[in-house]
Amino acid sequence: MQRRAPLTSLVWAFLPFAVVSILHVVLLATGSPLAGPTKLLLMPLLAVPVLLSARHLIPRSTLLLLLAAVLFSWLGDGAGAFFPAAPELPLMLLFFGIAHVAYIVLFARHLAVRRMPWWALVYVAWWIAMIVFLGPHTGGLLIGVAIYGLVLGGTAAFSARCHPLIAVGGAFFLASDTILAFRLFLPESLPAWSSPAVMLTYTLGQGLIVAGALLALRKQNP
């Protein structure tokens, strides 16, 4: 019972994020004007279980890295709303790039439990394919997109060294960014439902990464 109680409390801590994630995807799919405001609630709600688990997050750098990843993801989500006078896409790449670097450091230094599996090579193939297909359509952003793609692939690859929930979350996060990239640079190639698909895979990815990280760190520091 003692082990089950903390796990139950963690599930309850994630519930608001899960509910608002589902609501946001539905609102986005139906074209509701409330999709924008609910998007800005996602990362603050994901920070709740992190903060509630703070005493288990040792060393303290794990707490800071998790919060940094969530914070900069939130800034990426709201780049257009928070900085209306600035170009949205470069800001999104910057903020999400920082978030991904925070995740990579967290995975590599604190959460890795195995060597890089051989199947992580699929992420190298993913990066090459993305450059081949999207490179000609990125214009002056090619170098930035290529570097950002390396960071995205790195997050997914390093997640493969961690708790299974983190590995699955890393794959979903990469799927979200892949769909988004095609929507940005080859919008005519995707159907309308790809917009809610971006957020469905995004919220799944972020939620699973954070849940896996908290479970792993709680196991290390009960």
N, C-alpha and C positions, 0 to 999 in steps of 0.2 A: 504493500500500500504506500510506503514511503517513497518508492521510486515512481509509482504511478501518479501520485499527487503533483509533483513538479511537471511531469509530462502533460497532465491535464491542464495545469495552469498555463503552460506554453501554448497549448491548442487554443484556449480561450483568448490568449493575448493576440493570436493571429486572426481571430474571427472577424474583427472589424475590417482588417485589410482584405480578407477573403470576400466578405459581403460587398464592400465598395468596389472591389475589382470586378466581380460579376455584374454589379449594377452599371459600372462604367462601360463594360463591353456591350451590354444590352443597349444602353443609351447611345453608344457610338454606332451600333448596327442599325438603330432606328432613326438616326439623324437628329437626335435631341440636342437642343442648345445646352443642356446640363452636362453633356459629355466633357466639355472643357473644365468646368469647376470640379467635377469628380476626379478628373485626372490629377489635379493638383493636390488631392487628398491622399493619393495612393502611398507615396513615399513617407509622409509624416506618420501614416498609420502603420507602415512597415517598421518605422523606428520604435514603435511602442514595445513590441516584444524584445527588441535589442536592449532598450533602456531597463525594462523589467528584469532582464537577465544579467544586468551589469555586474552583480557580485560574483557571477560565475566566469566572467570574462577576464581571465588572467593568462598572460600579462595584460596590462591595461592597454597596450598597443592594439590588441585585438578589438577592444571596444571602439577605439579611435578609428581604426581602419574600417570597421563595419559601418559606423556612423558617417564616415567620410564617403563611403560608397553610396549610401542611401541619400546623403545630403546632395552630392553632386549629380546623382540620378534625378533628384527632384528639380535641381536647377536646369538640368537638360530637358526634363519634361515641360518645364514652364519657361524656357528660354524666350519664346515669343511674347509671353505675357509679362515676364519680369523685366525684360530689356527690349521694349517695343521699338526703340530707335536704332538698335543694333541689328546686323544681319543674323537671322535666326539659325541657319544651317551651320555656319562656322562655330557659333556659340554652343550649339548642341553637340557638335563633334568634340569641342574642348571639354565641356562639362562631363559628358559621358566617357570621354577618354580618361579623365582623372578618376572617375568612378571605377572604371575597369582596371586601372593601374592599382588602385587601392585593393580591389579584389585579388589581383594577381599576387601582390605582396602578402596579403592575408593567407592565401592558399599555399604559397611557396614556403613561407616562414613558420606558419602556425598550424595549418590544417592538413598538410600532405601526410598520407599514411602509406603510400606506395610509390614506386617509381613510375615514371611516365609510361602508360601502357602503349603497346604497339599501335593499337587502333586510333590513338590520338593523331596519327599521321593523316587521318581524314581531314583534320582541320588545316593542314598544309595544302591539301588538294582543294579544300573549300576556298582558301585565299587566292590561289592561282586562278580558279574558275571565276571568282568574283572580278578579278582584275581583267580577265579576258572578256567577260560579258559586259561589265559595266564601265571599264576603263575608257572606251571611246566616247562615252556619254557624260563623263564627269567634267569635261572642260578643264578650267584652271584649277579645279579641286583634286586632280588626279593624285598628286603626291600626298596631299592631306588624307584623301580617302584610302590610299594604299597603306599609309602609316596607321591610320585608324583601324583598318582591316587587320593588320598585324596584332594590334592590341586586342581586338575582339577575338581573333583566333587564339591568342595567348591566354585570355581568360578561360575560354572553353577547354584548351589543352591542360592548363594547370588545374582546372576543376576536376579533371579526370583522375588526378592523384588523391582526391579527397573522399569524404563520405559520399556514398551513392546518391543521396539527395542533392548534394552540391554538384556532382557530375551531371545529373539529369537537368538540374537547374541551369548549369552552364550551357548545355545543348539547347535548351529552350530559349535562353537569352540570345544565343547566336542566331537561332531561327528567327526571332523577332527582328533583329538587326538586318538579317538577310532580306526578309520581306519588305522592311522599311526602305532598304537601299534600292530595291527594284521599284518601289512606289515613288521614290524621289527622282531616280534617274531614267527609269523606263516605265513611267506610269501607265502607258497604254498596254503594257504586257500583262497587267494584273486585273482581276475583277474587283468590283466595289467591295466585296466582303473581305478583301485583304486588309482593309483598315482596321476592323475589329480583330482580325487575326493577328495583327501586329501587337495589339494590346493584350490579347489573350495569352500569347506566348511570352510577352514581356512580363506580365504579372506572375505567370507561372514560374518563369525563370528566376525573377527576383525573389519571390516567396520561397521557392525551394532552396535557393542558395542560402538565404538568411536562416531558414529553418534548419538546414543541414549544418550550418556553421554553429548555431546555438546548441544543437544536440551534441555535436562533437566536442565543443568547449565545455558543456555541462558534464559530459562524461569524463573529461580530463580534470575538471575542477568541481566535483559534486558539492 
